[in-house]
Amino acid sequence: MAEQEKPKEEKTRRDNFWESMGKTFHTAATGAQRYTRLVQKKIDLATTQRKIPAVHGELGKLIDDLHAQGETRFLENTEVVELLGKLDHLRQTVATIEKEMEEVKKKESANPEDASTH
């Protein structure tokens, strides 16, 4: 009778081992997915933030050119308004990305194992 229990015990140990390995792999994959999402958000944020000074430069050059031509009503110029709109859009995008990054971080701290499944 004791001999019959040994194979059962070995099977249980083997099952526990594989279950534990599965959980470990799941946890590692979940962490990697979270990290990947956060890194992608950081890349998106940096890319968007780099565009802002470029648009500032375009806007400044345009205003300087208009001033050189004797223009004084810069806000009535459609190109100026478009560039200002572009700046507003970039700032909103930065705010959205920062908010998304905070949400990823909150999910991670609130539920470290399940954050990537939501």
Secondary structure, 3 states (H helix, E strand, C coil): CHHHHHHHHHHHHHHHHHHHHHHHHHHHHHHHHHHHHHHHHHHHHHHHHHHHHHHHHHHHHHHHHHHHCCCCCHHHCHHHHHHHHHHHHHHHHHHHHHHHHHHHHHHHHHCCCCHHHC
